[in-house]
Amino acid sequence: MKELRKIFCSRTKEIPSLQTIKEELEKNDRIRIDYNSKFNFLFIRNLKKQITNIEDSLNVEIHKGEFKDLKFYNIYNLLSKPEVEKIAGQLEEATKSYRLISERLIRQFEEKYDFSFTDTNKSFREIKEQIEQDKNQLSENWSYRFHGGDVCFSNSKSGQVVDINLKYNGFYGVLDLWFFQYYMKTTIEFKSISSIYIDNTAKLLQTLDYLKEKGKVKLVKSEFDFLDSDKLIWNKNST
């Protein structure tokens, strides 16, 4: 991942040209154009026109945002089709590894505490005292902590972090993008590929879409209707 390049403009003449954006994207994986409009309608119209031009002319994805008085466009560099095809196999291996280790850690937890995350008749309170006695230690190297209804396992020896979403009907290893990216970053065999996607979720989604088209990952639905969120998971039936 290359550094973020920030460009500030408040007048039409300061809006970066298409050539400038193209050159910057060769050096930086992501560009942020910051601006403060303050009733300058001509400037806003010209900036929007240039953003549309950039989106139409270059292989990028653009997100608009604002924070207090500052408004901005994030321009994310995307992968070419050959690049996606080349890296997809490595990402599939990461999705597979993430699902399998998630399932293994959940199984170890359930066996240790005679507990089931999918059995609604089981109360977490029943094992809370034992968890406190164990000081959140699953095994010699693995510890865990619960947060927001999910569970995060950490390996003190390898530094690996496996954060697991628990809200998907017994599917463990669904691709919560932040959890998954951090898993790759802290897993030795996936650190290299992690550097391609860090701070550029657009590239990650681009490659995951390709894997979905190939049947390598599939969608699963949350058990909670209010989440209204399908997530991808490695497909065990893929060939």
Summary of the structure (lengths in Angstrom):
residues: 239
radius of gyration: 21.9
end to end distance: 30.9
largest distance: 67.1
contacts: 655
relative contact order: 0.12
helix: 45%
strand: 23%
